[in-house]
Each structure stands twice: as structure tokens, then as C-alpha cells.
């Protein structure tokens, strides 16, 4: 789910922005302005990233603040490292990372 979510250009842009922003996150409106995505489309993309375990949200007053889910990101990196950097099952040759 995480790889699928990040395969779409707008979602990747949103995720990169949120990773760079850190745990403070950003309100949805500001995310949309920075990445140039309309609010209705952004809502869909944020939902996909959230479902994939890559983004969290919290309410602050009247705003919803979105932030990168670093635990989810670490799980994705661990998965990629495990699946891509281990010796091949057959043939015994190590895959390059």
C-alpha cells in the first residue's frame, strides 16, 4: 500500500513536503498551496497516504494538521532493505541496493 501510495506524483510531493516539515506538520490548506493541488484532490491524496500508514493527522482548533508518519516510513524502508538487499533465493548472488 505504501509503495502504491508513493507511486503517484502528487502524493509523493505531499509526502516529501511533510517529511521535510518534520513532526510539526502542516495544515491541509498550506499543503495544497505548496504542492499546487486543489483541496478536493488533496483530500483524496492525504487519505491514500494515511491509509498506507505514511501520514498522520491531528486536529488543532479548526485546522487538521498532517505530518509524515516516521514509523510507517521506517517500516517501508525496512521492508525495502529486507526484500532488496538480501541474497537472491536462487543462484546465491546478492542483489545491489
HUZI-V256010 format. One record per helix or strand. SS is the DSSP state (~ for helix, > for strand). FROM is the first residue (numbers start at 1). TO is the last residue. If there is no record, write none. Layout:
BEGIN
[[SS | FROM | TO] [SS | FROM | TO]]
END
This chain:
BEGIN
[[~ | 2 | 6] [~ | 9 | 21] [> | 26 | 27] [~ | 28 | 35] [~ | 39 | 51] [> | 55 | 60] [> | 63 | 68] [~ | 70 | 84] [> | 87 | 87] [> | 94 | 94]]
END
